[in-house]
Amino acid sequence: MLRFSSIIENKQQSRIILTFLLEKVDELQVKEVLSYNRSIHEIWNPD
């Protein structure tokens, strides 16, 4: 486990880590929205 203080000391590294985490969050949200839309679509448009 990385020590948080050492990450903060290296601002460039922390920026990279934050960017990475934000991208992961975005990906998860996109997948959630897509699956939510798909289920709504299936409810209203059953085959």
mmCIF file as gemmi writes it, N, C-alpha and C atoms, coordinates in Angstrom:
data_model
loop_
_atom_site.group_PDB
_atom_site.id
_atom_site.type_symbol
_atom_site.label_atom_id
_atom_site.label_alt_id
_atom_site.label_comp_id
_atom_site.label_asym_id
_atom_site.label_entity_id
_atom_site.label_seq_id
_atom_site.pdbx_PDB_ins_code
_atom_site.Cartn_x
_atom_site.Cartn_y
_atom_site.Cartn_z
_atom_site.occupancy
_atom_site.B_iso_or_equiv
_atom_site.pdbx_formal_charge
_atom_site.auth_seq_id
_atom_site.auth_asym_id
_atom_site.pdbx_PDB_model_num
ATOM 1 N N . MET Axp A 1 ? 0.841 -1.204 0 1 0 ? 1 A 1
ATOM 2 C CA . MET Axp A 1 ? 0 0 0 1 0 ? 1 A 1
ATOM 3 C C . MET Axp A 1 ? 0.875 1.253 0 1 0 ? 1 A 1
ATOM 4 N N . LEU Axp A 2 ? 0.639 2.105 -0.975 1 0 ? 2 A 1
ATOM 5 C CA . LEU Axp A 2 ? 1.412 3.331 -1.046 1 0 ? 2 A 1
ATOM 6 C C . LEU Axp A 2 ? 1.016 4.269 0.084 1 0 ? 2 A 1
ATOM 7 N N . ARG Axp A 3 ? 2.011 4.97 0.603 1 0 ? 3 A 1
ATOM 8 C CA . ARG Axp A 3 ? 1.699 5.981 1.624 1 0 ? 3 A 1
ATOM 9 C C . ARG Axp A 3 ? 1.185 7.226 0.924 1 0 ? 3 A 1
ATOM 10 N N . PHE Axp A 4 ? 0.073 7.722 1.401 1 0 ? 4 A 1
ATOM 11 C CA . PHE Axp A 4 ? -0.572 8.84 0.724 1 0 ? 4 A 1
ATOM 12 C C . PHE Axp A 4 ? 0.302 10.078 0.709 1 0 ? 4 A 1
ATOM 13 N N . SER Axp A 5 ? 1.017 10.339 1.786 1 0 ? 5 A 1
ATOM 14 C CA . SER Axp A 5 ? 1.877 11.523 1.861 1 0 ? 5 A 1
ATOM 15 C C . SER Axp A 5 ? 2.948 11.501 0.778 1 0 ? 5 A 1
ATOM 16 N N . SER Axp A 6 ? 3.484 10.316 0.496 1 0 ? 6 A 1
ATOM 17 C CA . SER Axp A 6 ? 4.518 10.23 -0.545 1 0 ? 6 A 1
ATOM 18 C C . SER Axp A 6 ? 3.927 10.483 -1.923 1 0 ? 6 A 1
ATOM 19 N N . ILE Axp A 7 ? 2.667 10.129 -2.119 1 0 ? 7 A 1
ATOM 20 C CA . ILE Axp A 7 ? 2.001 10.416 -3.393 1 0 ? 7 A 1
ATOM 21 C C . ILE Axp A 7 ? 1.815 11.927 -3.542 1 0 ? 7 A 1
ATOM 22 N N . ILE Axp A 8 ? 1.378 12.57 -2.465 1 0 ? 8 A 1
ATOM 23 C CA . ILE Axp A 8 ? 1.146 14.01 -2.506 1 0 ? 8 A 1
ATOM 24 C C . ILE Axp A 8 ? 2.447 14.769 -2.757 1 0 ? 8 A 1
ATOM 25 N N . GLU Axp A 9 ? 3.54 14.283 -2.2 1 0 ? 9 A 1
ATOM 26 C CA . GLU Axp A 9 ? 4.831 14.936 -2.421 1 0 ? 9 A 1
ATOM 27 C C . GLU Axp A 9 ? 5.179 14.974 -3.896 1 0 ? 9 A 1
ATOM 28 N N . ASN Axp A 10 ? 4.807 13.936 -4.607 1 0 ? 10 A 1
ATOM 29 C CA . ASN Axp A 10 ? 5.096 13.875 -6.038 1 0 ? 10 A 1
ATOM 30 C C . ASN Axp A 10 ? 3.834 14.277 -6.798 1 0 ? 10 A 1
ATOM 31 N N . LYS Axp A 11 ? 3.728 15.563 -7.077 1 0 ? 11 A 1
ATOM 32 C CA . LYS Axp A 11 ? 2.486 16.074 -7.669 1 0 ? 11 A 1
ATOM 33 C C . LYS Axp A 11 ? 2.204 15.498 -9.046 1 0 ? 11 A 1
ATOM 34 N N . GLN Axp A 12 ? 3.256 15.297 -9.821 1 0 ? 12 A 1
ATOM 35 C CA . GLN Axp A 12 ? 3.06 14.733 -11.153 1 0 ? 12 A 1
ATOM 36 C C . GLN Axp A 12 ? 2.441 13.344 -11.047 1 0 ? 12 A 1
ATOM 37 N N . GLN Axp A 13 ? 2.974 12.541 -10.158 1 0 ? 13 A 1
ATOM 38 C CA . GLN Axp A 13 ? 2.451 11.18 -9.979 1 0 ? 13 A 1
ATOM 39 C C . GLN Axp A 13 ? 1.011 11.208 -9.478 1 0 ? 13 A 1
ATOM 40 N N . SER Axp A 14 ? 0.719 12.092 -8.546 1 0 ? 14 A 1
ATOM 41 C CA . SER Axp A 14 ? -0.645 12.146 -8.012 1 0 ? 14 A 1
ATOM 42 C C . SER Axp A 14 ? -1.629 12.583 -9.086 1 0 ? 14 A 1
ATOM 43 N N . ARG Axp A 15 ? -1.178 13.478 -9.967 1 0 ? 15 A 1
ATOM 44 C CA . ARG Axp A 15 ? -2.051 13.916 -11.056 1 0 ? 15 A 1
ATOM 45 C C . ARG Axp A 15 ? -2.364 12.74 -11.976 1 0 ? 15 A 1
ATOM 46 N N . ILE Axp A 16 ? -1.346 11.937 -12.251 1 0 ? 16 A 1
ATOM 47 C CA . ILE Axp A 16 ? -1.548 10.758 -13.105 1 0 ? 16 A 1
ATOM 48 C C . ILE Axp A 16 ? -2.528 9.786 -12.444 1 0 ? 16 A 1
ATOM 49 N N . ILE Axp A 17 ? -2.338 9.555 -11.149 1 0 ? 17 A 1
ATOM 50 C CA . ILE Axp A 17 ? -3.207 8.631 -10.412 1 0 ? 17 A 1
ATOM 51 C C . ILE Axp A 17 ? -4.64 9.156 -10.4 1 0 ? 17 A 1
ATOM 52 N N . LEU Axp A 18 ? -4.807 10.444 -10.142 1 0 ? 18 A 1
ATOM 53 C CA . LEU Axp A 18 ? -6.146 11.025 -10.109 1 0 ? 18 A 1
ATOM 54 C C . LEU Axp A 18 ? -6.818 10.933 -11.472 1 0 ? 18 A 1
ATOM 55 N N . THR Axp A 19 ? -6.065 11.222 -12.517 1 0 ? 19 A 1
ATOM 56 C CA . THR Axp A 19 ? -6.617 11.12 -13.868 1 0 ? 19 A 1
ATOM 57 C C . THR Axp A 19 ? -7.071 9.7 -14.158 1 0 ? 19 A 1
ATOM 58 N N . PHE Axp A 20 ? -6.216 8.75 -13.785 1 0 ? 20 A 1
ATOM 59 C CA . PHE Axp A 20 ? -6.541 7.34 -13.988 1 0 ? 20 A 1
ATOM 60 C C . PHE Axp A 20 ? -7.826 6.954 -13.252 1 0 ? 20 A 1
ATOM 61 N N . LEU Axp A 21 ? -7.921 7.361 -11.997 1 0 ? 21 A 1
ATOM 62 C CA . LEU Axp A 21 ? -9.106 7.033 -11.202 1 0 ? 21 A 1
ATOM 63 C C . LEU Axp A 21 ? -10.36 7.675 -11.797 1 0 ? 21 A 1
ATOM 64 N N . LEU Axp A 22 ? -10.239 8.915 -12.226 1 0 ? 22 A 1
ATOM 65 C CA . LEU Axp A 22 ? -11.39 9.596 -12.819 1 0 ? 22 A 1
ATOM 66 C C . LEU Axp A 22 ? -11.841 8.899 -14.098 1 0 ? 22 A 1
ATOM 67 N N . GLU Axp A 23 ? -10.881 8.461 -14.905 1 0 ? 23 A 1
ATOM 68 C CA . GLU Axp A 23 ? -11.244 7.745 -16.125 1 0 ? 23 A 1
ATOM 69 C C . GLU Axp A 23 ? -11.961 6.451 -15.795 1 0 ? 23 A 1
ATOM 70 N N . LYS Axp A 24 ? -11.49 5.743 -14.745 1 0 ? 24 A 1
ATOM 71 C CA . LYS Axp A 24 ? -12.141 4.498 -14.343 1 0 ? 24 A 1
ATOM 72 C C . LYS Axp A 24 ? -13.566 4.768 -13.884 1 0 ? 24 A 1
ATOM 73 N N . VAL Axp A 25 ? -13.75 5.823 -13.11 1 0 ? 25 A 1
ATOM 74 C CA . VAL Axp A 25 ? -15.093 6.176 -12.637 1 0 ? 25 A 1
ATOM 75 C C . VAL Axp A 25 ? -15.992 6.477 -13.834 1 0 ? 25 A 1
ATOM 76 N N . ASP Axp A 26 ? -15.48 7.237 -14.782 1 0 ? 26 A 1
ATOM 77 C CA . ASP Axp A 26 ? -16.255 7.555 -15.984 1 0 ? 26 A 1
ATOM 78 C C . ASP Axp A 26 ? -16.663 6.282 -16.721 1 0 ? 26 A 1
ATOM 79 N N . GLU Axp A 27 ? -15.723 5.364 -16.879 1 0 ? 27 A 1
ATOM 80 C CA . GLU Axp A 27 ? -16.026 4.102 -17.559 1 0 ? 27 A 1
ATOM 81 C C . GLU Axp A 27 ? -17.146 3.359 -16.853 1 0 ? 27 A 1
ATOM 82 N N . LEU Axp A 28 ? -17.048 3.286 -15.538 1 0 ? 28 A 1
ATOM 83 C CA . LEU Axp A 28 ? -18.074 2.57 -14.769 1 0 ? 28 A 1
ATOM 84 C C . LEU Axp A 28 ? -19.428 3.238 -14.924 1 0 ? 28 A 1
ATOM 85 N N . GLN Axp A 29 ? -19.447 4.56 -14.881 1 0 ? 29 A 1
ATOM 86 C CA . GLN Axp A 29 ? -20.717 5.273 -15.019 1 0 ? 29 A 1
ATOM 87 C C . GLN Axp A 29 ? -21.314 5.051 -16.401 1 0 ? 29 A 1
ATOM 88 N N . VAL Axp A 30 ? -20.468 5.083 -17.415 1 0 ? 30 A 1
ATOM 89 C CA . VAL Axp A 30 ? -20.955 4.846 -18.777 1 0 ? 30 A 1
ATOM 90 C C . VAL Axp A 30 ? -21.56 3.45 -18.887 1 0 ? 30 A 1
ATOM 91 N N . LYS Axp A 31 ? -20.868 2.455 -18.331 1 0 ? 31 A 1
ATOM 92 C CA . LYS Axp A 31 ? -21.38 1.085 -18.392 1 0 ? 31 A 1
ATOM 93 C C . LYS Axp A 31 ? -22.699 0.958 -17.638 1 0 ? 31 A 1
ATOM 94 N N . GLU Axp A 32 ? -22.776 1.631 -16.49 1 0 ? 32 A 1
ATOM 95 C CA . GLU Axp A 32 ? -24.017 1.589 -15.716 1 0 ? 32 A 1
ATOM 96 C C . GLU Axp A 32 ? -25.165 2.197 -16.502 1 0 ? 32 A 1
ATOM 97 N N . VAL Axp A 33 ? -24.922 3.352 -17.087 1 0 ? 33 A 1
ATOM 98 C CA . VAL Axp A 33 ? -25.961 4.029 -17.856 1 0 ? 33 A 1
ATOM 99 C C . VAL Axp A 33 ? -26.387 3.169 -19.047 1 0 ? 33 A 1
ATOM 100 N N . LEU Axp A 34 ? -25.412 2.575 -19.725 1 0 ? 34 A 1
ATOM 101 C CA . LEU Axp A 34 ? -25.744 1.727 -20.873 1 0 ? 34 A 1
ATOM 102 C C . LEU Axp A 34 ? -26.594 0.529 -20.452 1 0 ? 34 A 1
ATOM 103 N N . SER Axp A 35 ? -26.212 -0.13 -19.376 1 0 ? 35 A 1
ATOM 104 C CA . SER Axp A 35 ? -26.985 -1.294 -18.947 1 0 ? 35 A 1
ATOM 105 C C . SER Axp A 35 ? -28.368 -0.867 -18.444 1 0 ? 35 A 1
ATOM 106 N N . TYR Axp A 36 ? -28.437 0.296 -17.799 1 0 ? 36 A 1
ATOM 107 C CA . TYR Axp A 36 ? -29.715 0.82 -17.341 1 0 ? 36 A 1
ATOM 108 C C . TYR Axp A 36 ? -30.622 1.11 -18.543 1 0 ? 36 A 1
ATOM 109 N N . ASN Axp A 37 ? -30.064 1.779 -19.544 1 0 ? 37 A 1
ATOM 110 C CA . ASN Axp A 37 ? -30.839 2.065 -20.753 1 0 ? 37 A 1
ATOM 111 C C . ASN Axp A 37 ? -31.308 0.786 -21.422 1 0 ? 37 A 1
ATOM 112 N N . ARG Axp A 38 ? -30.444 -0.225 -21.445 1 0 ? 38 A 1
ATOM 113 C CA . ARG Axp A 38 ? -30.798 -1.489 -22.082 1 0 ? 38 A 1
ATOM 114 C C . ARG Axp A 38 ? -31.973 -2.141 -21.349 1 0 ? 38 A 1
ATOM 115 N N . SER Axp A 39 ? -31.93 -2.115 -20.021 1 0 ? 39 A 1
ATOM 116 C CA . SER Axp A 39 ? -33.019 -2.75 -19.272 1 0 ? 39 A 1
ATOM 117 C C . SER Axp A 39 ? -34.334 -1.981 -19.445 1 0 ? 39 A 1
ATOM 118 N N . ILE Axp A 40 ? -34.244 -0.657 -19.471 1 0 ? 40 A 1
ATOM 119 C CA . ILE Axp A 40 ? -35.439 0.146 -19.734 1 0 ? 40 A 1
ATOM 120 C C . ILE Axp A 40 ? -36.012 -0.209 -21.111 1 0 ? 40 A 1
ATOM 121 N N . HIS Axp A 41 ? -35.123 -0.298 -22.075 1 0 ? 41 A 1
ATOM 122 C CA . HIS Axp A 41 ? -35.539 -0.632 -23.439 1 0 ? 41 A 1
ATOM 123 C C . HIS Axp A 41 ? -36.229 -2.001 -23.483 1 0 ? 41 A 1
ATOM 124 N N . GLU Axp A 42 ? -35.679 -2.957 -22.744 1 0 ? 42 A 1
ATOM 125 C CA . GLU Axp A 42 ? -36.274 -4.297 -22.728 1 0 ? 42 A 1
ATOM 126 C C . GLU Axp A 42 ? -37.637 -4.312 -22.051 1 0 ? 42 A 1
ATOM 127 N N . ILE Axp A 43 ? -37.797 -3.457 -21.037 1 0 ? 43 A 1
ATOM 128 C CA . ILE Axp A 43 ? -39.091 -3.392 -20.348 1 0 ? 43 A 1
ATOM 129 C C . ILE Axp A 43 ? -40.159 -2.826 -21.29 1 0 ? 43 A 1
ATOM 130 N N . TRP Axp A 44 ? -39.794 -1.766 -22.026 1 0 ? 44 A 1
ATOM 131 C CA . TRP Axp A 44 ? -40.785 -1.097 -22.865 1 0 ? 44 A 1
ATOM 132 C C . TRP Axp A 44 ? -40.931 -1.722 -24.245 1 0 ? 44 A 1
ATOM 133 N N . ASN Axp A 45 ? -39.91 -2.453 -24.665 1 0 ? 45 A 1
ATOM 134 C CA . ASN Axp A 45 ? -39.955 -3.064 -25.998 1 0 ? 45 A 1
ATOM 135 C C . ASN Axp A 45 ? -39.623 -4.552 -25.912 1 0 ? 45 A 1
ATOM 136 N N . PRO Axp A 46 ? -40.47 -5.328 -25.278 1 0 ? 46 A 1
ATOM 137 C CA . PRO Axp A 46 ? -40.154 -6.751 -25.171 1 0 ? 46 A 1
ATOM 138 C C . PRO Axp A 46 ? -40.182 -7.417 -26.548 1 0 ? 46 A 1
ATOM 139 N N . ASP Axp A 47 ? -39.316 -8.367 -26.738 1 0 ? 47 A 1
ATOM 140 C CA . ASP Axp A 47 ? -39.264 -9.07 -28.032 1 0 ? 47 A 1
ATOM 141 C C . ASP Axp A 47 ? -40.454 -10.003 -28.189 1 0 ? 47 A 1
